[in-house]
């Protein structure tokens, strides 16, 4: 049976049905999935030379890869002309493609990958300016595409899979053994052709067992081909593999005939399960070695065949595989089509905790702006600057927090709408005990970041989570403010914050918005609990108990009272030996008390009432401009303090 006949009759039937519509000028959308990918391949087979098939990769070089793959299938020197325009005028490159695809049928698998970047959500902003023109162009020219559930109402559903009978294996038996799972059936057919069908009850029919049996049982030359395709992680042109000396024609044909690889037209790739499982089958060193073989082979072609139609894709692939090793100097040498793959490699290294390697990759991305034909847009540059400093701060020989903050600020100057950038700047300022600067940044962030559904989650919830992870509970509370959301993640973090506050927080540094930060000689324990009667919150620390409508209001009032106590204690401790009040009133702690203004009147009254007569009544007079005593009255300190406490109660101050 020739390979261009699929394993599933249902997929062939659906393909023929769609081809009829395509030839009549109608477009079609298939629900995305492995079955849809196979149907798209059968459509390409049926349409023959009139079909152009492209699979959109997850890699961040998709804005160059997609046009170059389309151009290559159109033939002639179009690939060279498109490549030249891609680096200078992408719109002109797409115009060239428009003329070339006229009269042909464009088939696009994985259209959704043009809507989302891999690995990290805020790469969208950096990559989107490059991807958007390609996406819009494909939307106008595509005949058949596979897409996700987002538009499934308009998509053609796939009929239930049913394997096609074949004399080389017992299709009904294999179909039952894999529990009617099409992906496992493809692997089971390959295992049967390679190893034969066994009645051993220990034989596994799950994905892991099928792949392991195939990997261990296939000859070394086939295993090497599968490993190469696994690290390539997207379709490869068959003649590339053979001309680059990566595998012989006979090995490739053996893999096709044995259903080890998928094959349509001149492209081959692996059944989907291989890509996710290969990391468990081959060690990192072996995977890197295969990346290098691809990279060196493409690099050699790019140099030897400069000016040929195959050269642009060779440059693109050499860069990608060198970046994934990573071999950064060689990756830079072939970075003609931008920094997307280097960014993706850097993200992966950072997520794996390899911060030093990630920082070097981001440095290389920034160096690309000095290279002809590889200029970065402002958002890409901002992204690289931000994460360079993020990784520099986390690597073993870490840069200072001050340098990290300067890097964050530089990135925000280029990309002020990035909520995650703001979140990390706010967090870093809290780590540096710059609470006022942190809250100023939060205010600026709300002004700069456009309104969108995730703005609160990024600015508030993510920041609060980072602070809670570092034990900075009070900063997390004040960042949270009055944020409300029904999102599961937001609710979970709010409950976590509430639990930590109810359990109690030990504080050595006092701070709240609008109040100065004060270091305490002895720690205090603060608790905030929700109350039912009256509804609200009760905050308690030492002898101070305050109620408020929200956790933030209650906690700020308690912190304010504690700050007043701390400043008063310091003032008495450091000036009590002096007899002249005029000298004592010049002390910084006294000046800080006065600077707090009228809002500390109840805190001063509380202190005077509970601690007995003190000269703090002079602070009340200075702050309020009032005097509860007759103008020329001669009174003791005790009498003056009692008069001020009575005055505060008469004026409805509560403490």
C-alpha positions as CSV (number, residue, x, y, z in Angstrom):
1,X,0.0,0.0,0.0
2,X,1.6,3.4,-0.9
3,X,2.2,5.8,1.9
4,X,0.0,8.5,0.4
5,X,-3.0,6.5,1.4
6,X,-3.8,7.2,5.1
7,X,-4.2,4.8,7.9
8,X,-7.8,5.9,8.5
9,X,-10.6,5.7,6.0
10,X,-12.5,8.5,7.8
11,X,-9.7,10.9,7.3
12,X,-9.5,10.1,3.6
13,X,-13.2,10.6,3.2
14,X,-13.1,14.0,5.0
15,X,-10.1,15.0,2.9
16,X,-11.9,14.2,-0.4
17,X,-15.0,16.1,0.8
18,X,-13.0,19.2,1.5
19,X,-11.0,19.0,-1.7
20,X,-14.2,19.2,-3.7
21,X,-15.1,22.4,-2.0
22,X,-11.6,23.9,-2.3
23,X,-11.6,23.3,-6.0
24,X,-14.9,25.2,-6.2
25,X,-13.3,28.2,-4.4
26,X,-14.6,27.5,-0.9
27,X,-12.4,27.7,2.2
28,X,-12.6,25.3,5.2
29,X,-11.5,25.2,8.8
30,X,-10.8,22.0,10.7
31,X,-10.9,21.5,14.4
32,X,-7.2,21.4,15.5
33,X,-5.7,18.1,16.5
34,X,-3.5,15.3,15.3
35,X,-6.3,13.9,13.2
36,X,-6.8,17.2,11.5
37,X,-3.1,17.4,10.7
38,X,-3.3,14.0,8.9
39,X,-6.4,15.1,7.0
40,X,-4.6,18.3,5.9
41,X,-1.8,16.1,4.6
42,X,-4.2,14.0,2.6
43,X,-5.7,17.1,1.1
44,X,-2.3,18.2,0.0
45,X,-1.7,14.8,-1.6
46,X,-5.0,15.0,-3.5
47,X,-4.4,18.5,-4.7
48,X,-0.9,17.7,-5.8
49,X,1.2,20.6,-7.2
50,X,-1.7,23.0,-6.7
51,X,-1.3,22.7,-2.9
52,X,1.1,24.6,-0.6
53,X,1.4,23.1,2.8
54,X,2.9,24.9,5.8
55,X,2.8,23.9,9.5
56,X,3.2,26.9,11.8
57,X,5.8,26.1,14.4
58,X,5.8,27.1,18.1
59,X,9.3,28.6,17.6
60,X,9.6,32.4,17.8
61,X,11.1,32.6,14.3
62,X,7.6,31.8,12.8
63,X,7.4,35.3,11.2
64,X,10.3,34.3,8.9
65,X,9.8,30.5,8.7
66,X,6.2,30.6,7.4
67,X,6.9,33.0,4.4
68,X,10.2,31.2,3.5
69,X,8.5,27.7,3.5
70,X,5.7,29.0,1.3
71,X,8.2,30.6,-1.0
72,X,10.3,27.5,-1.3
73,X,7.2,25.5,-2.4
74,X,6.4,28.1,-5.0
75,X,9.8,27.5,-6.7
76,X,12.2,29.7,-8.6
77,X,14.2,32.4,-6.9
78,X,11.2,33.5,-4.9
79,X,12.8,32.4,-1.6
80,X,15.7,34.7,-2.2
81,X,13.5,37.7,-3.1
82,X,11.2,37.1,-0.1
83,X,14.2,36.7,2.3
84,X,15.7,40.0,1.1
85,X,12.5,41.8,1.8
86,X,11.8,40.1,5.2
87,X,14.9,41.9,6.7
88,X,14.0,45.3,5.3
89,X,10.4,45.5,4.3
90,X,8.2,42.6,5.4
91,X,5.1,44.0,3.7
92,X,7.0,43.8,0.3
93,X,7.9,40.2,1.1
94,X,4.2,39.4,1.5
95,X,3.3,41.2,-1.7
96,X,5.7,38.9,-3.5
97,X,4.1,35.9,-2.0
98,X,0.6,37.1,-3.0
99,X,1.5,36.9,-6.7
100,X,3.2,33.5,-6.3
101,X,0.3,31.8,-4.6
102,X,-2.3,33.0,-7.0
103,X,-4.0,29.9,-8.5
104,X,-2.7,27.7,-5.7
105,X,-4.3,26.3,-2.6
106,X,-2.7,27.3,0.7
107,X,-3.1,24.8,3.5
108,X,-2.1,25.9,7.0
109,X,-1.7,23.6,10.0
110,X,-1.6,25.2,13.5
111,X,-3.0,28.6,12.6
112,X,-3.5,29.3,16.3
113,X,0.3,29.4,16.8
114,X,0.2,32.8,15.1
115,X,-2.0,34.1,18.0
116,X,0.1,33.0,20.9
117,X,3.9,33.0,21.5
118,X,5.5,30.0,23.1
119,X,6.8,29.8,26.7
120,X,6.0,33.3,28.2
121,X,2.9,35.4,27.8
122,X,4.6,38.8,27.6
123,X,6.6,37.7,24.6
124,X,3.4,38.5,22.7
125,X,4.1,42.2,22.8
126,X,7.6,41.7,21.6
127,X,6.9,39.3,18.8
128,X,3.4,40.5,17.8
129,X,4.6,43.3,15.5
130,X,6.4,40.7,13.4
131,X,3.7,38.0,13.5
132,X,0.6,40.2,12.9
133,X,1.3,40.9,9.2
134,X,1.9,37.2,8.5
135,X,-1.3,36.2,10.3
136,X,-3.4,38.7,8.5
137,X,-1.9,37.7,5.1
138,X,-2.6,34.0,5.8
139,X,-6.2,34.8,6.8
140,X,-6.8,36.3,3.4
141,X,-5.1,33.6,1.3
142,X,-5.6,30.3,3.2
143,X,-7.9,27.6,1.6
144,X,-7.9,25.2,4.5
145,X,-6.6,25.6,8.1
146,X,-6.7,23.9,11.4
147,X,-7.7,26.0,14.4
148,X,-8.6,25.7,18.0
149,X,-11.9,25.6,19.9
150,X,-12.0,29.4,19.9
151,X,-13.8,29.3,16.5
152,X,-15.0,25.7,16.7
153,X,-18.5,26.8,15.9
154,X,-17.3,27.5,12.3
155,X,-15.0,24.5,12.1
156,X,-15.8,21.2,10.3
157,X,-15.9,18.4,12.9
158,X,-13.9,15.3,12.1
159,X,-15.8,12.0,11.9
160,X,-14.9,9.2,14.2
161,X,-11.7,7.5,13.4
162,X,-11.9,4.0,11.8
163,X,-8.7,2.3,10.7
164,X,-8.4,1.2,7.1
165,X,-7.9,-2.6,6.7
166,X,-4.4,-3.6,5.7
167,X,-3.1,-7.1,4.9
168,X,0.2,-6.4,6.7
169,X,-1.3,-6.2,10.2
170,X,-4.5,-7.1,12.0
171,X,-6.1,-3.6,12.1
172,X,-9.1,-4.6,14.1
173,X,-6.9,-6.2,16.8
174,X,-4.5,-3.3,17.0
175,X,-7.4,-0.8,17.2
176,X,-8.9,-2.7,20.1
177,X,-5.5,-2.9,21.9
178,X,-5.0,0.9,21.8
179,X,-8.6,1.5,22.9
180,X,-9.5,3.3,19.7
181,X,-6.9,6.0,20.2
182,X,-5.7,7.2,16.8
183,X,-2.3,8.4,17.9
184,X,-1.5,5.2,19.7
185,X,-2.7,3.2,16.7
186,X,-0.1,4.9,14.4
187,X,2.6,3.9,16.9
188,X,1.2,0.4,17.2
189,X,1.3,-0.1,13.5
190,X,4.9,1.1,13.4
191,X,5.8,-1.3,16.3
192,X,4.1,-4.2,14.5
193,X,6.0,-3.6,11.3
194,X,9.3,-3.1,13.1
195,X,9.1,-5.8,15.8
196,X,6.1,-8.0,15.0
197,X,2.9,-8.4,17.1
198,X,3.4,-10.2,20.4
199,X,0.9,-11.9,22.6
200,X,3.0,-11.3,25.6
201,X,0.6,-10.1,28.4
202,X,3.4,-7.7,29.6
203,X,3.4,-5.9,26.3
204,X,2.3,-2.3,26.9
205,X,-0.1,-0.3,24.7
206,X,0.2,3.1,26.3
207,X,2.1,5.9,24.6
208,X,5.2,5.5,26.8
209,X,5.4,1.7,26.2
210,X,4.9,2.0,22.4
211,X,7.6,4.7,22.1
212,X,10.0,2.9,24.4
213,X,9.6,-0.4,22.4
214,X,10.1,1.5,19.1
215,X,13.1,3.4,20.4
216,X,14.9,0.3,21.8
217,X,13.9,-1.9,18.9
218,X,14.7,0.2,15.8
219,X,18.1,-0.1,14.1
220,X,20.6,2.6,15.0
221,X,20.3,4.5,11.7
222,X,16.5,4.7,12.1
223,X,16.9,5.8,15.8
224,X,19.3,8.5,14.7
225,X,16.8,9.8,12.1
226,X,14.0,9.8,14.7
227,X,16.3,11.6,17.1
228,X,17.2,14.2,14.5
229,X,13.6,14.9,13.7
230,X,12.7,15.1,17.4
231,X,15.2,17.9,18.1
232,X,14.2,19.6,14.8
233,X,10.7,19.7,16.2
234,X,9.0,20.8,13.0
235,X,8.6,19.4,9.5
236,X,11.9,18.9,7.5
237,X,12.2,18.9,3.8
238,X,13.2,15.4,2.7
239,X,15.8,16.5,0.3
240,X,17.4,18.6,3.1
241,X,18.0,15.5,5.2
242,X,19.5,13.6,2.3
243,X,21.6,16.4,0.8
244,X,22.9,17.5,4.1
245,X,24.1,14.0,4.8
246,X,22.0,13.5,7.9
247,X,20.4,10.3,6.7
248,X,20.5,8.2,3.5
249,X,17.6,8.0,1.0
250,X,17.1,4.3,2.0
251,X,16.8,5.1,5.7
252,X,14.3,7.9,5.0
253,X,12.2,5.6,2.8
254,X,12.4,2.8,5.5
255,X,11.1,5.2,8.1
256,X,8.2,6.3,5.8
257,X,7.3,2.7,4.8
258,X,7.3,1.7,8.4
259,X,5.1,4.5,9.6
260,X,7.8,5.8,11.9
261,X,7.4,9.3,10.3
262,X,4.6,11.2,8.8
263,X,5.1,12.1,5.1
264,X,3.3,14.4,2.8
265,X,4.7,15.7,-0.5
266,X,8.4,16.6,0.2
267,X,8.1,17.1,4.0
268,X,8.5,14.6,6.8
269,X,7.9,14.9,10.6
270,X,7.3,12.6,13.6
271,X,4.0,11.5,15.0
272,X,3.2,14.1,17.7
273,X,3.9,11.9,20.8
274,X,7.6,11.6,19.9
275,X,8.2,15.3,20.5
276,X,7.1,15.4,24.2
277,X,8.6,12.0,25.0
278,X,12.0,12.3,23.3
279,X,13.5,14.2,26.3
280,X,13.0,11.0,28.4
281,X,14.6,8.8,25.7
282,X,17.8,10.6,25.0
283,X,20.2,12.5,27.4
284,X,20.8,16.2,27.1
285,X,24.3,15.7,25.6
286,X,22.9,13.5,22.9
287,X,20.1,16.0,22.1
288,X,22.6,18.9,21.9
289,X,24.9,16.8,19.6
290,X,22.0,16.3,17.2
291,X,21.2,20.0,17.3
292,X,24.8,20.7,16.4
293,X,24.7,18.2,13.5
294,X,21.7,20.1,12.1
295,X,23.3,23.5,12.7
296,X,26.7,22.6,11.2
297,X,25.0,21.0,8.1
298,X,22.8,24.0,7.5
299,X,25.7,26.4,8.1
300,X,27.8,24.6,5.6
301,X,25.0,24.8,3.0
302,X,24.4,28.5,3.7
303,X,28.1,29.2,3.0
304,X,28.5,26.9,0.0
305,X,25.2,27.7,-1.7
306,X,25.1,31.5,-1.1
307,X,22.7,32.9,-3.7
308,X,20.8,29.7,-4.1
309,X,17.0,29.4,-3.3
310,X,17.8,27.0,-0.4
311,X,20.2,29.5,1.3
312,X,17.7,31.6,3.3
313,X,16.1,28.6,5.1
314,X,19.5,27.1,5.7
315,X,20.5,30.4,7.5
316,X,17.3,30.4,9.5
317,X,17.7,26.7,10.6
318,X,21.5,27.1,11.3
319,X,20.7,30.0,13.6
320,X,17.9,28.1,15.4
321,X,19.9,25.0,16.1
322,X,22.9,26.9,17.3
323,X,20.7,28.9,19.6
324,X,19.2,25.8,21.0
325,X,22.5,24.1,21.8
326,X,23.3,26.9,22.9
327,X,26.3,28.1,20.9
328,X,25.7,31.8,21.1
329,X,28.6,33.1,18.9
330,X,27.6,30.8,16.0
331,X,23.9,31.7,16.6
332,X,24.8,35.4,16.2
333,X,26.6,34.7,13.0
334,X,23.4,33.4,11.4
335,X,20.9,35.7,13.0
336,X,19.8,37.3,9.8
337,X,16.0,37.0,10.6
338,X,15.9,38.4,14.1
339,X,16.1,37.3,17.7
340,X,13.0,35.2,18.2
341,X,14.8,31.8,18.7
342,X,17.4,33.3,21.0
343,X,14.6,34.8,23.1
344,X,12.9,31.4,23.2
345,X,16.1,29.7,24.2
346,X,16.8,32.2,26.9
347,X,13.3,31.8,28.4
348,X,13.8,28.0,28.5
349,X,17.2,28.4,30.2
350,X,15.7,30.8,32.8
351,X,12.8,28.5,33.5
352,X,15.2,25.7,34.1
353,X,17.2,27.7,36.6
354,X,20.2,28.2,34.3
355,X,20.2,32.0,35.0
356,X,23.8,32.5,33.9
357,X,23.2,30.9,30.5
358,X,19.9,32.8,30.1
359,X,21.7,36.1,30.9
360,X,24.3,35.4,28.2
361,X,21.5,34.7,25.7
362,X,19.8,38.0,26.5
363,X,23.1,39.8,26.1
364,X,23.5,38.2,22.7
365,X,20.0,39.3,21.7
366,X,20.9,42.9,22.6
367,X,24.1,42.7,20.6
368,X,22.0,41.8,17.5
369,X,20.9,45.4,17.4
370,X,24.5,46.2,16.3
371,X,24.3,43.7,13.4
372,X,23.1,44.6,10.0
373,X,19.7,43.1,9.1
374,X,18.9,42.1,12.7
375,X,17.7,45.3,14.3
376,X,15.3,44.9,17.2
377,X,12.0,46.7,17.7
378,X,11.7,48.6,20.9
379,X,9.6,46.0,22.7
380,X,12.0,43.2,21.8
381,X,14.8,45.3,23.1
382,X,12.9,46.1,26.3
383,X,12.1,42.5,26.8
384,X,15.7,41.5,26.5
385,X,16.9,44.3,28.8
386,X,14.4,43.4,31.5
387,X,15.1,39.7,31.6
388,X,18.8,40.2,31.3
389,X,18.7,42.0,34.6
390,X,16.2,39.5,36.1
391,X,18.5,36.6,35.3
392,X,21.7,38.6,36.3
393,X,20.1,39.2,39.7
394,X,19.3,35.5,40.2
395,X,22.5,33.9,38.9
396,X,25.2,32.8,41.4
397,X,27.4,35.9,40.9
398,X,24.4,38.2,41.2
399,X,24.3,41.8,40.2
400,X,23.2,44.3,42.9
401,X,19.5,45.0,43.4
402,X,20.2,48.7,42.5
403,X,21.5,47.6,39.1
404,X,18.6,45.3,38.6
405,X,16.2,48.1,39.3
406,X,18.0,50.4,36.9
407,X,17.6,47.7,34.2
408,X,13.9,47.4,35.0
409,X,13.5,51.1,34.7
410,X,15.3,51.2,31.3
411,X,13.0,48.4,30.0
412,X,9.9,50.3,31.1
413,X,11.1,53.5,29.4
414,X,10.9,51.5,26.1
415,X,7.8,49.5,27.0
416,X,5.8,51.3,29.7
417,X,2.6,49.3,29.0
418,X,4.1,46.0,30.2
419,X,2.4,45.0,33.4
420,X,4.9,42.3,34.4
421,X,7.8,44.7,34.1
422,X,6.0,47.0,36.5
423,X,5.2,44.2,38.9
424,X,8.9,43.2,39.2
425,X,10.0,46.8,39.6
426,X,7.5,47.3,42.4
427,X,8.6,44.1,44.1
428,X,12.3,45.0,43.8
429,X,11.7,48.3,45.4
430,X,10.0,46.7,48.3
431,X,13.0,44.3,48.6
432,X,15.3,47.4,48.8
433,X,13.1,48.9,51.6
434,X,12.0,51.7,49.2
435,X,8.3,51.4,50.1
436,X,7.4,54.9,48.9
437,X,9.1,54.3,45.6
438,X,7.3,51.0,45.2
439,X,3.9,52.6,45.8
440,X,4.8,55.4,43.4
441,X,5.6,52.7,40.8
442,X,2.3,51.0,41.4
443,X,0.4,54.3,40.8
444,X,2.4,54.9,37.6
445,X,1.7,51.3,36.5
446,X,-2.1,51.8,36.8
447,X,-1.7,54.9,34.6
448,X,0.6,53.4,32.0
449,X,-0.8,49.9,31.5
450,X,-3.9,49.8,29.3
451,X,-7.1,48.5,30.7
452,X,-7.4,44.8,29.9
453,X,-8.8,41.7,31.8
454,X,-5.4,40.7,33.2
455,X,-4.2,44.1,34.3
456,X,-5.2,43.6,38.0
457,X,-3.9,40.1,38.0
458,X,-0.5,41.2,36.8
459,X,-0.1,44.4,38.8
460,X,-1.7,43.3,42.0
461,X,-2.0,39.6,42.4
462,X,1.4,38.7,40.9
463,X,3.1,41.4,42.9
464,X,1.4,40.3,46.1
465,X,2.3,36.7,45.5
466,X,6.0,37.6,45.1
467,X,5.9,39.6,48.3
468,X,4.1,36.9,50.3
469,X,6.7,34.4,49.1
470,X,9.4,36.6,50.7
471,X,7.4,37.1,53.9
472,X,6.6,40.7,53.1
473,X,3.0,40.4,54.2
474,X,2.2,44.1,55.0
475,X,3.5,45.3,51.6
476,X,1.4,42.6,50.0
477,X,-1.6,43.9,51.8
478,X,-1.2,47.5,50.8
479,X,-0.4,46.5,47.2
480,X,-3.6,44.5,47.2
481,X,-5.7,47.5,48.3
482,X,-9.3,47.1,47.2
483,X,-8.6,44.7,44.3
484,X,-11.5,42.3,43.8
485,X,-11.8,39.5,41.3
486,X,-13.7,36.2,40.9
487,X,-10.8,34.6,39.1
488,X,-9.8,31.4,40.8
489,X,-6.1,32.4,41.1
490,X,-7.0,35.8,42.5
491,X,-9.4,34.4,45.1
492,X,-6.8,31.8,46.2
493,X,-4.1,34.5,46.7
494,X,-6.5,36.8,48.6
495,X,-7.4,33.9,50.9
496,X,-3.7,33.2,51.5
497,X,-3.2,36.8,52.4
498,X,-6.1,36.8,54.8
499,X,-4.8,33.6,56.5
500,X,-1.4,35.0,57.0
501,X,-2.8,38.2,58.5
502,X,-5.2,36.3,60.8
503,X,-2.3,34.1,62.0
504,X,-0.3,37.2,62.8
505,X,2.8,38.9,61.3
506,X,6.0,39.7,63.2
507,X,7.3,43.1,62.2
508,X,10.7,44.7,62.8
509,X,10.1,47.4,60.2
510,X,7.0,49.5,60.3
511,X,5.5,51.1,57.2
512,X,2.2,51.9,55.6
513,X,1.3,54.2,52.6
514,X,1.8,57.8,53.5
515,X,3.8,57.0,56.6
516,X,7.6,56.9,57.1
517,X,9.3,53.6,57.6
518,X,10.6,53.0,61.1
519,X,12.9,50.2,62.3
520,X,12.0,48.8,65.7
521,X,14.5,47.8,68.4
522,X,12.1,45.0,69.3
523,X,9.7,43.1,67.0
524,X,5.9,43.5,67.4
525,X,3.2,41.0,66.5
526,X,0.3,42.2,64.4
527,X,-3.0,40.4,63.7
528,X,-5.9,41.3,61.5
529,X,-9.2,39.4,61.7
530,X,-12.5,39.8,60.1
531,X,-15.4,40.7,62.4
532,X,-19.1,40.2,62.0
533,X,-20.5,42.5,64.7
534,X,-19.8,45.2,63.6
535,X,-18.9,44.1,60.1
536,X,-15.3,44.9,59.2
537,X,-11.9,44.1,60.5
538,X,-10.0,44.3,63.8
539,X,-6.3,44.9,63.8
540,X,-4.3,44.4,67.0
541,X,-0.6,44.9,67.9
542,X,0.4,45.0,71.6
543,X,-1.9,47.3,73.5
544,X,-3.3,48.9,70.3
545,X,-6.5,47.6,68.8
546,X,-8.2,49.4,65.9
547,X,-11.3,48.6,63.8
548,X,-11.7,49.5,60.2
549,X,-14.0,48.9,57.2
550,X,-11.2,47.1,55.3
551,X,-8.0,45.2,56.2
552,X,-6.0,48.0,54.7
553,X,-7.7,50.7,56.8
554,X,-7.4,48.8,60.0
555,X,-3.8,47.8,59.5
556,X,-2.7,51.2,58.5
557,X,-4.3,52.7,61.6
558,X,-2.4,50.2,63.8
559,X,0.9,50.7,62.0
560,X,0.4,54.5,62.4
561,X,-0.1,54.0,66.1
562,X,3.0,51.8,66.4
563,X,5.0,54.4,64.5
564,X,3.9,57.1,66.8
565,X,4.9,54.9,69.8
566,X,8.2,54.1,68.3
567,X,9.1,57.7,67.5
568,X,7.9,58.9,70.9
569,X,10.0,56.2,72.6
570,X,13.1,57.2,70.6
571,X,12.6,60.8,71.4
572,X,12.4,60.2,75.1
573,X,15.2,57.7,75.0
574,X,17.6,60.0,73.2
575,X,16.6,63.4,74.7
576,X,15.4,62.6,78.2
577,X,18.6,63.7,79.8
578,X,18.3,67.2,78.4
579,X,16.4,69.8,80.4
580,X,15.7,72.4,77.7
581,X,12.6,71.6,75.7
582,X,13.8,73.9,72.9
583,X,16.8,71.6,72.4
584,X,14.7,68.4,72.7
585,X,12.2,69.7,70.1
586,X,15.0,69.8,67.5
587,X,15.5,66.0,67.6
588,X,14.7,64.2,64.3
589,X,12.2,61.9,66.0
590,X,10.2,64.9,67.2
591,X,10.3,66.5,63.8
592,X,9.1,63.2,62.2
593,X,6.1,63.2,64.7
594,X,5.1,66.7,63.7
595,X,5.5,65.9,60.0
596,X,2.9,63.1,60.3
597,X,0.2,65.8,60.8
598,X,-3.3,65.8,62.2
599,X,-4.0,62.2,61.5
600,X,-1.9,61.1,64.5
601,X,-3.9,63.1,67.1
602,X,-5.7,60.0,68.3
603,X,-2.4,58.1,68.5
604,X,-0.8,60.9,70.6
605,X,-3.9,61.1,72.8
606,X,-3.8,57.3,73.3
607,X,-0.1,57.5,74.2
608,X,-0.7,60.3,76.7
609,X,-3.7,58.6,78.3
610,X,-2.0,55.2,78.8
611,X,1.6,56.3,79.6
612,X,0.8,59.2,81.9
613,X,1.9,62.8,81.8
614,X,4.5,63.6,79.2
615,X,5.6,66.5,77.0
616,X,3.9,65.0,74.0
617,X,1.0,67.4,74.6
618,X,3.3,70.0,73.0
619,X,3.2,68.0,69.8
620,X,-0.6,68.1,69.9
621,X,-0.5,71.8,70.2
622,X,1.9,72.2,67.3
623,X,0.0,69.9,65.1
624,X,-3.5,71.2,65.7
625,X,-2.8,74.9,66.5
626,X,-5.4,74.5,69.3
627,X,-5.1,74.8,73.1
628,X,-7.6,73.4,75.6
629,X,-6.0,75.5,78.4
630,X,-6.7,79.1,79.3
631,X,-4.2,81.4,77.6
632,X,-2.3,82.4,80.7
633,X,-3.0,79.4,82.8
634,X,-0.2,78.0,84.9
635,X,-0.7,74.2,84.8
636,X,1.3,71.1,85.5
637,X,2.3,68.6,82.8
638,X,-0.3,66.2,84.3
639,X,-3.1,68.8,84.1
640,X,-2.1,69.8,80.5
641,X,-2.1,66.2,79.4
642,X,-5.5,65.5,81.0
643,X,-6.9,68.6,79.2
644,X,-5.7,67.4,75.9
645,X,-7.1,64.0,76.3
646,X,-10.5,65.5,77.2
647,X,-10.2,67.9,74.2
648,X,-9.6,64.9,71.9
649,X,-12.6,63.0,73.1
650,X,-14.8,66.1,72.9
651,X,-13.7,66.4,69.2
652,X,-14.8,62.8,68.6
653,X,-11.3,61.3,68.1
654,X,-11.3,57.5,68.8
655,X,-8.6,55.2,69.9
